[in-house]
Amino acid sequence: MGTVDVAGIEAERERLRGEYLQAERPASTARGLHHVAVLCADVETTIRFYQGVLGFPLTEIVGNRDYEGSSHFFFDIGNGNLLAFFDFPGLELGAYAEVLGGLHHMAISMEAERWAEVKGRLDDASIEYLEESGTSLYFRDPDGTRVELIADPLGEMYGLTVL
């Protein structure tokens, strides 16, 4: 692996900022994130983790219209947003893998008090995590999907306004 041209990369970021960041940003055509859908191996294990450990209430379980026998189920992650899962029984899907073009992680915002509570529940459940900057916890769900819980307000990250 060769050396990284850090100065060149930063120059390219600056060029992109100059060309695409708008001082007068128009309103988005979107109204919010309806849901992100992730695959899981076992519905009940996923419910126990996301509702029981993380505190995201299960809102519905329905049949997956695209695959008979599969469930599509949803968790409330606040602010009118949902986290959804599919199982695909009988397909023998491989384990979660971070690949180019795939999901790296999901960052879910929490109030600082709730973040501390969930951190305690992760400890109680012996779930390993990496804490970064005093406001982020990175860990893997039962299927290996990387999740970040971040105590920074929506639109902020580590003191930087991103929205």
Buried (B, 14 or more C-beta within 10 A) or exposed (E): EEEEEEEEEEEEEEEEEEEEEEEEEEEEEEEEEEBBEBBBBEBEBBBEBBBEBBBBEBEEEEEBEEBEEBBBBBBBBBEEBBBBBBBBBEEEBEEBEEEEEEBEEBBBBBEEEBBEEBBEEBEEEEBEBEEEEEBBBBBBBBBEBBBBBBBBEEEBBEEEEEE
